[in-house]
């Protein structure tokens, strides 16, 4: 990670930024990333808040609070 970038934490359910303490209390429901991280593709990507792996749209439908949708 670059020297000037910092970690930000988001709620997987709402997409809002949350404090580091909130992310520590709820690791399965928050996503932590470098502030410079972006989805550089042109489409939509879905990620699991728990593992950070890409998931299908069907998984998002079954578990909306545990996934994050990124628009490119």
Short mmCIF file of the C-alpha atoms (twelve columns), coordinates in Angstrom:
data_MODEL
# 
_entry.id   MODEL 
# 
loop_
_atom_site.group_PDB 
_atom_site.id 
_atom_site.type_symbol 
_atom_site.label_atom_id 
_atom_site.label_alt_id 
_atom_site.label_comp_id 
_atom_site.label_asym_id 
_atom_site.label_seq_id 
_atom_site.Cartn_x 
_atom_site.Cartn_y 
_atom_site.Cartn_z 
_atom_site.pdbx_PDB_model_num 
ATOM 1  C CA . UNK A 1  0.000   0.000   0.000   1 
ATOM 2  C CA . UNK A 2  1.281   3.484   -0.809  1 
ATOM 3  C CA . UNK A 3  2.448   5.727   2.010   1 
ATOM 4  C CA . UNK A 4  -0.304  8.329   1.573   1 
ATOM 5  C CA . UNK A 5  -3.226  5.937   1.265   1 
ATOM 6  C CA . UNK A 6  -5.228  4.817   4.275   1 
ATOM 7  C CA . UNK A 7  -7.710  2.062   5.027   1 
ATOM 8  C CA . UNK A 8  -11.410 2.831   4.847   1 
ATOM 9  C CA . UNK A 9  -14.201 0.612   6.103   1 
ATOM 10 C CA . UNK A 10 -17.712 0.278   4.677   1 
ATOM 11 C CA . UNK A 11 -20.845 -1.451  5.837   1 
ATOM 12 C CA . UNK A 12 -21.746 -4.213  3.391   1 
ATOM 13 C CA . UNK A 13 -25.448 -3.672  4.038   1 
ATOM 14 C CA . UNK A 14 -25.673 0.095   3.595   1 
ATOM 15 C CA . UNK A 15 -22.459 0.962   1.754   1 
ATOM 16 C CA . UNK A 16 -21.764 3.764   4.226   1 
ATOM 17 C CA . UNK A 17 -18.383 4.391   5.763   1 
ATOM 18 C CA . UNK A 18 -17.988 3.071   9.310   1 
ATOM 19 C CA . UNK A 19 -15.354 3.517   12.013  1 
ATOM 20 C CA . UNK A 20 -12.470 1.102   12.447  1 
ATOM 21 C CA . UNK A 21 -13.982 -0.088  15.755  1 
ATOM 22 C CA . UNK A 22 -17.257 -0.948  14.021  1 
ATOM 23 C CA . UNK A 23 -15.397 -2.917  11.358  1 
ATOM 24 C CA . UNK A 24 -13.519 -4.811  14.094  1 
ATOM 25 C CA . UNK A 25 -16.764 -5.710  15.894  1 
ATOM 26 C CA . UNK A 26 -18.542 -6.841  12.707  1 
ATOM 27 C CA . UNK A 27 -15.902 -8.289  10.362  1 
ATOM 28 C CA . UNK A 28 -18.439 -10.372 8.400   1 
ATOM 29 C CA . UNK A 29 -20.568 -7.338  7.612   1 
ATOM 30 C CA . UNK A 30 -17.901 -4.776  6.694   1 
ATOM 31 C CA . UNK A 31 -15.366 -4.381  3.908   1 
ATOM 32 C CA . UNK A 32 -11.975 -2.763  4.462   1 
ATOM 33 C CA . UNK A 33 -9.994  -1.428  1.528   1 
ATOM 34 C CA . UNK A 34 -7.316  1.060   0.653   1 
ATOM 35 C CA . UNK A 35 -8.761  4.507   0.019   1 
ATOM 36 C CA . UNK A 36 -7.336  4.462   -3.520  1 
ATOM 37 C CA . UNK A 37 -8.896  1.100   -4.433  1 
ATOM 38 C CA . UNK A 38 -11.382 1.230   -7.287  1 
ATOM 39 C CA . UNK A 39 -13.207 -1.125  -9.562  1 
ATOM 40 C CA . UNK A 40 -11.467 -0.245  -12.820 1 
ATOM 41 C CA . UNK A 41 -13.668 -2.344  -15.084 1 
ATOM 42 C CA . UNK A 42 -16.660 -1.026  -16.920 1 
ATOM 43 C CA . UNK A 43 -19.257 -3.343  -15.404 1 
ATOM 44 C CA . UNK A 44 -20.678 -4.263  -12.047 1 
ATOM 45 C CA . UNK A 45 -18.860 -6.565  -9.650  1 
ATOM 46 C CA . UNK A 46 -20.190 -8.246  -6.519  1 
ATOM 47 C CA . UNK A 47 -17.928 -9.213  -3.614  1 
ATOM 48 C CA . UNK A 48 -18.427 -11.166 -0.424  1 
ATOM 49 C CA . UNK A 49 -17.885 -8.996  2.662   1 
ATOM 50 C CA . UNK A 50 -16.480 -11.995 4.513   1 
ATOM 51 C CA . UNK A 51 -13.931 -13.321 2.023   1 
ATOM 52 C CA . UNK A 52 -13.510 -10.446 -0.444  1 
ATOM 53 C CA . UNK A 53 -13.993 -12.871 -3.325  1 
ATOM 54 C CA . UNK A 54 -16.177 -12.160 -6.317  1 
ATOM 55 C CA . UNK A 55 -19.667 -13.696 -6.085  1 
ATOM 56 C CA . UNK A 56 -22.601 -14.097 -8.464  1 
ATOM 57 C CA . UNK A 57 -25.755 -11.986 -8.573  1 
ATOM 58 C CA . UNK A 58 -27.671 -14.965 -7.153  1 
ATOM 59 C CA . UNK A 59 -25.451 -14.877 -4.060  1 
ATOM 60 C CA . UNK A 60 -26.189 -11.165 -3.648  1 
ATOM 61 C CA . UNK A 61 -29.915 -11.909 -3.771  1 
ATOM 62 C CA . UNK A 62 -29.595 -14.585 -1.077  1 
ATOM 63 C CA . UNK A 63 -27.267 -12.576 1.179   1 
ATOM 64 C CA . UNK A 64 -27.562 -8.818  0.521   1 
ATOM 65 C CA . UNK A 65 -26.157 -7.736  3.907   1 
ATOM 66 C CA . UNK A 66 -23.017 -9.831  3.429   1 
ATOM 67 C CA . UNK A 67 -22.095 -8.616  -0.048  1 
ATOM 68 C CA . UNK A 68 -20.904 -5.395  -1.667  1 
ATOM 69 C CA . UNK A 69 -21.744 -4.251  -5.196  1 
ATOM 70 C CA . UNK A 70 -19.098 -2.189  -6.980  1 
ATOM 71 C CA . UNK A 71 -19.897 -0.203  -10.113 1 
ATOM 72 C CA . UNK A 72 -17.066 0.459   -12.561 1 
# 
